[in-house]
Amino acid sequence: MVVLRILKSILKNKFLIYLLLTLIPTIAISTVIAQHQVTVLENQNRMKAQEYANFHTKSIENLLGETVGRVEMLATSIKYQKNNLNDVENLLKETTGKDPRLSGFFWTNANGDLLLSTNTNSNKINVSDQPYFQQAIKTEKTSFSNVHIGRVTGRQIISIATPIVDHGQVHGVLVASLRIDEIEAAIKTNVKDEMVIITDGAEHVLISAGSVPEEDSIKSSLQIAKIPLTISVFVRTEKIIAFWKPFLIYLIIFLTISNILYIWAQYFLLKRKVKRENEQTEHHKLELIGNLAASTAHEIRNPLTGIKGLVKLLSEEYHDKKAQAYFEVIQMEIDRINVIVSELLVLGKPTAHTLKKCNANTIVAEIEPIIHSEANFMNVELSVDYHTEELPVSCVKDQLKQVILNLTKNSLQAMPFGGKLSISLDKQSDKCLITVADNGVGMQKDQLNQAFKPFYTLKKDGSGLGLTVCKRIIDSYGGEISIKSIPNEGTEVVITLPLIMEKI
C-alpha cells in the first residue's frame, strides 16, 4: 500500500516524471558512454606510453652499442701496440674528443693501477676495487659500471671496461667514461609530449626529460639491457577533459532526443485523454438526450394518438376535396412525427426488448423486397450477396431490420441519378459482417467525423437521428458500425456483430 501511494504521488508530480523519464536516463546513458570513451582513451595512451618506452629504450641501447663498438675497436688497436705506453698514450690522445659522449680514456694494468689517462688529475688511482673492473678481468669481456661520480672527472658517468687479452692473459684494461649528460641530451632531443625518467637500481632519478603530471598520466617502464637502469615513460591522460567533453556532447544529444520523445508522448497522452473525455462527454450527452427523448416521446405519443383518431373521424365526416387534401397532409405529418417519436424511443432505450437468436441472412432476406422496390423507384441497381452458412446473432429482429433499412435509405438518397447499391453478408472468425455500399456522392472527412452525432444531418428534412439510432442499437448488441466514404466515389458502411457460437 505504501508503495502504491508513493507511485501515485510520483505520477501526479510532472516534474518527477520528467526526471525519471528524461533527465536521469539521459545522464546515466551519457555517463556510461563517456566512461567508455575514457577507457578507450586510457588503452590508447597505455599503448602510446609502451611505444615511447620501447623507442627510448632502443635509442639508449643503440647508443650503448655504438659506444661499446668504439671502445672495443680502440682496445684492439692498443693490443697491437705491444704495451708500449708512449704509443698507447698517443693513440688515446688522438681518439679523445672525437666522440663527445666519452669524457675520457684510461689505461690500467691487470692490477687496476692507472697508468695512462687523457685527463690531467688522475695520478695514483687504483680501480681494482670497482665491480665493473673485477667483472672485466673475470669474464675477459667488456663490462659496465653503475652510474657513479667519476674519480677523475667528478661528473656522473658510466664506466666501460674492456680488457686486453693476449693468449689467455690480461695485459691491461681500457676504461672509457660514458657521460650521463650526453645520454640525457639525446633523450631530450627525442621527447615529444611524454615525460621520460631514468632511475638506477636504488630508484634514484638520474635523468628526467619532459613535463607530465604523474597523477594525471599513464606509466610504462622497461629495463635497459647491459646496465641496471630503468626507463619510465609517462603519457598525459587528461581524464577530466576525456570524460566531460563526450559527456556534455552526448548529454545535449540525448537530452534533445528524450525531450522530443517526452513532448511527443505528452502530446499523445493529452490527445488520448481529450479523445476519451470527448467520448465520455458524447456518451453522457447521448444518455441525457436519450432519457429526455424517451420521456418526451411518451408525452408526445399519447396526445398524438388522440389527434390521429380525431383527424380520421373528421376526414370521414367531411368529404370536400379541399378538406380531404388538408386531412391527408395532416395525416402525413402525424406519421412523420410518429417516426421521429419511434426513433426517440429507440435512442432512449434501445435494449428495452429481449434479445433473441436470429439468422442475419433471414433478416436481410425479409426486407429485400422493400429495398428492391425503393431501388427500382430510384433507378438504382441492387445486389444482395448472402453467406452460404447461417449467421446466428443475438438481436431484436425489427431493430436490426430498421438499422439496415436506414442505411439503404441513406444510400439511395445519395444516388439521386441512379447507381449501384450492394448488400453483402460475410463471416469473419467469430464475427458477422453486414456491408452496405453505394457509389453515390460520398462524404467529406469532417462530415464522417460527425456522422453519428445526434441531430447532425445533411438532408433538408432529416432529423439527424438515423445514424445515431443505428449506432445505439448496434452498440447494445455488443457490435460495431463503421463508415468509409470517398467524395464522388461512394460510401461503405460495415456492421460487425458477434456470432452466437454453438457449444460442442
Salt bridges, closest charged atoms under 4 A:
GLU42 OE2 - LYS239 NZ 3.27
GLU66 OE1 - ARG101 NH1 3.05
GLU89 OE2 - LYS93 NZ 3.37
ASP99 OD2 - ARG70 NE 3.22
ASP99 OD1 - ARG101 NE 3.05
ASP129 OD2 - ARG151 NH2 2.99
ASP166 OD1 - HIS167 ND1 2.75
ASP181 OD2 - ARG179 NH2 2.83
GLU182 OE2 - ARG179 NH2 3.94
GLU184 OE2 - LYS188 NZ 3.30
ASP193 OD2 - LYS48 NZ 2.77
GLU194 OE2 - HIS56 NE2 2.79
ASP200 OD2 - HIS204 ND1 3.61
GLU282 OE2 - LYS285 NZ 3.38
GLU287 OE2 - HIS283 NE2 3.64
GLU287 OE2 - ARG472 NH1 3.57
ASP335 OD1 - LYS308 NZ 3.58
GLU366 OE2 - LYS397 NZ 3.49
GLU366 OE1 - LYS401 NZ 2.55
GLU389 OE1 - LYS427 NZ 3.37
ASP426 OD1 - HIS387 NE2 3.65
ASP475 OD2 - LYS471 NZ 3.45
GLU502 OE2 - LYS357 NZ 2.69
